[in-house]
């Protein structure tokens, strides 16, 4: 699989996209920044409680409840954005004219299934991590296509997406690692620009990975934006 072709094709598709990928990325980034701001406030509040000479039981309880509620909110919103953004980038990769800004929130229809897939992948990777670090990294690559599989066909079950990703990545893990590594300096650029460059880098990376997914998946798989979910 030619990495340069995947990346060059991603740039062309981004230029041709009916919905601007940089605007979609900016919208997602602003939402995540707001969530990060709330998390910062909660952390600051927790530090104040922790360093106080006396602990106010009522305030501590309020902090714990607030933190738990925010954790659930963050999990829900970040999952919606992660799957929605993958759905949008897959449409860009497919030159799908039905793309819209609403794709960013399209995973609301199968939110519980999306959360279940995210948690299941995390559990599998964590279990491998208990053994050794390298097997956990391999496991992460093994399940790397599961999100694209689900956003392409939300009717598929959690374990089916994981199983198909595992089958697709057989013999391709090193190839995927090198593709990721090719974006190292782009990611570095995003860091030194305080995240501003990510407005370009993140869609470029994700559309490239969507191109990779399209080349990796079985020929029989056809893109469908299903209206109903099991």
C-alpha positions in Angstrom: 0.0 0.0 0.0 1.5 3.3 -1.1 1.5 5.8 1.8 2.2 8.8 -0.5 -0.7 8.0 -2.7 -3.0 7.7 0.3 -1.9 11.1 1.6 -1.9 12.8 -1.7 -5.4 11.5 -2.4 -6.5 12.7 1.0 -5.4 16.2 0.2 -7.3 16.2 -3.1 -10.5 14.9 -1.5 -10.3 17.5 1.3 -10.1 20.2 -1.4 -13.1 18.8 -3.2 -15.2 18.2 0.0 -18.7 19.8 -0.1 -18.3 20.6 3.6 -15.1 22.3 4.6 -13.0 19.9 6.7 -11.2 22.7 8.5 -14.5 24.2 9.7 -15.7 20.8 10.9 -12.4 20.3 12.8 -12.7 23.8 14.3 -16.2 23.1 15.6 -15.0 19.9 17.2 -12.0 21.6 18.6 -14.0 24.4 20.2 -16.3 21.9 21.9 -13.4 19.9 23.2 -11.7 23.1 24.5 -14.9 23.9 26.4 -14.9 20.5 28.0 -11.2 20.9 28.8 -12.0 24.2 30.4 -14.6 22.7 32.7 -12.2 19.9 33.6 -9.6 22.5 34.5 -12.1 24.2 36.8 -12.9 20.9 38.5 -9.3 20.1 39.0 -8.6 23.5 40.5 -11.6 23.1 42.8 -10.3 19.6 43.8 -6.9 21.1 44.6 -8.4 23.7 46.8 -10.4 21.1 48.7 -7.3 18.9 49.0 -5.0 21.6 50.3 -7.4 23.1 52.8 -6.7 22.9 56.5 -10.1 21.4 57.1 -12.3 19.4 54.8 -15.9 20.5 54.4 -17.9 17.3 54.0 -20.7 19.0 52.0 -18.3 20.7 49.6 -16.3 17.5 49.1 -19.5 15.6 48.4 -20.6 18.2 45.9 -17.2 18.0 44.2 -17.3 14.2 43.9 -20.8 14.3 42.4 -19.9 17.1 40.0 -16.8 15.2 38.9 -18.8 12.0 38.3 -21.5 13.9 36.4 -18.9 15.7 34.2 -17.1 12.4 33.6 -20.4 10.9 32.1 -21.0 14.1 30.1 -17.4 14.1 28.8 -17.6 10.4 27.8 -20.9 11.0 25.9 -19.8 14.1 24.1 -16.3 12.9 23.2 -17.7 9.6 21.9 -20.3 11.4 19.8 -17.5 13.6 18.3 -15.0 10.8 17.8 -17.5 8.6 15.9 -19.1 11.6 14.1 -15.8 13.0 12.9 -14.8 9.5 11.7 -18.1 9.3 9.8 -17.5 12.7 8.2 -13.9 11.9 7.2 -15.0 8.6 5.7 -17.6 10.5 3.6 -14.8 12.8 2.5 -12.7 9.8 1.6 -15.7 8.3 -0.3 -16.5 11.6 -2.0 -20.0 11.2 -0.6 -22.1 14.2 -1.5 -24.4 13.7 1.4 -21.9 15.0 3.9 -23.0 17.8 6.2 -21.9 19.5 9.5 -24.5 17.3 11.1 -22.3 14.3 10.5 -20.3 15.4 13.5 -23.2 14.4 15.7 -24.6 11.5 13.6 -23.5 8.9 16.1 -26.2 10.0 18.6 -28.4 7.4 16.8 -26.2 4.6 18.0 -24.6 6.3 21.0 -24.8 3.3 23.5 -23.2 1.0 20.9 -20.5 3.5 20.2 -19.7 3.9 23.9 -19.8 0.1 24.2 -17.2 -0.3 21.4 -14.9 2.4 22.9 -15.0 0.7 26.4 -14.6 -2.8 25.0 -11.5 -1.8 23.0 -10.1 0.0 26.1 -10.7 -3.1 28.2 -9.0 -5.4 25.7 -6.0 -3.1 25.3 -5.8 -2.7 29.1 -5.8 -6.5 29.6 -2.9 -6.9 27.2 -1.1 -4.0 28.9 -1.2 -5.9 32.2 1.0 -8.5 30.5 3.4 -6.3 28.6 3.5 -2.9 26.9 4.3 -4.2 23.4 1.3 -6.6 23.2 -1.0 -3.8 24.2 0.3 -1.6 21.4 -0.3 -4.5 19.0 -3.8 -4.9 20.3 -4.5 -1.2 19.8 -3.5 -1.6 16.1 -5.5 -4.8 15.9 -8.7 -2.9 16.8 -7.8 0.3 15.0 -10.4 -0.1 12.2 -13.4 -0.9 14.5 -14.7 2.7 14.6 -14.7 3.1 10.8 -16.4 -0.3 10.6 -19.2 0.9 12.9 -19.7 4.3 11.4 -19.9 2.7 8.0 -22.6 0.3 9.1 -24.0 1.2 12.6 -26.2 -2.0 12.4 -23.1 -4.1 13.1 -22.6 -5.3 16.7 -19.7 -4.3 19.0 -17.9 -7.7 18.8 -18.5 -7.9 15.1 -16.7 -4.6 14.5 -13.9 -5.8 16.7 -13.7 -9.1 15.0 -13.7 -7.6 11.5 -11.0 -5.1 12.5 -8.9 -7.9 13.8 -9.3 -9.8 10.5 -8.6 -6.7 8.4 -5.4 -5.8 10.3 -3.9 -9.3 10.1 -0.5 -8.8 8.5 -0.9 -5.0 8.3 0.0 -3.8 11.8 3.6 -2.7 10.9 2.2 -1.0 7.8 -0.3 0.9 9.9 2.4 1.9 12.4 4.6 3.3 9.6 1.6 5.2 8.2 1.0 6.7 11.7 4.8 7.5 12.1 4.7 9.4 8.8 2.6 12.1 10.5 5.1 12.5 13.4 6.4 15.9 12.3 2.9 17.1 11.4 1.8 16.3 15.0 4.9 18.0 16.2 3.9 21.1 14.2 0.5 21.0 15.9 2.2 21.0 19.3 4.6 23.9 18.7 1.7 26.0 17.2 -0.4 25.5 20.4 -2.8 23.3 18.5 -3.6 25.7 15.7 -2.0 23.5 13.0 -4.2 20.6 14.1 -7.1 22.4 12.2 -5.2 21.2 9.1 -3.3 18.2 10.4 -6.2 16.3 12.1 -8.5 16.1 9.0 -5.5 15.3 6.8 -4.6 12.4 9.0 -8.1 11.1 9.5 -9.0 11.2 5.8 -5.7 9.4 5.1 -6.6 6.7 7.6 -10.1 6.5 6.0 -8.4 6.0 2.7 -6.4 3.3 4.3 -9.5 1.7 5.7 -11.1 1.7 2.3 -8.2 -0.1 0.7 -8.0 -2.6 3.5 -11.6 -3.6 3.8 -13.1 -6.5 1.9 -14.4 -5.5 -1.6 -17.9 -6.7 -0.7 -18.3 -4.0 2.0 -20.4 -1.1 0.6 -20.9 2.2 2.3 -24.4 2.7 3.7 -25.6 5.5 5.9 -28.2 3.4 7.7 -31.3 5.1 9.1 -32.0 2.5 11.6 -29.9 0.7 14.2 -30.4 -2.7 15.8 
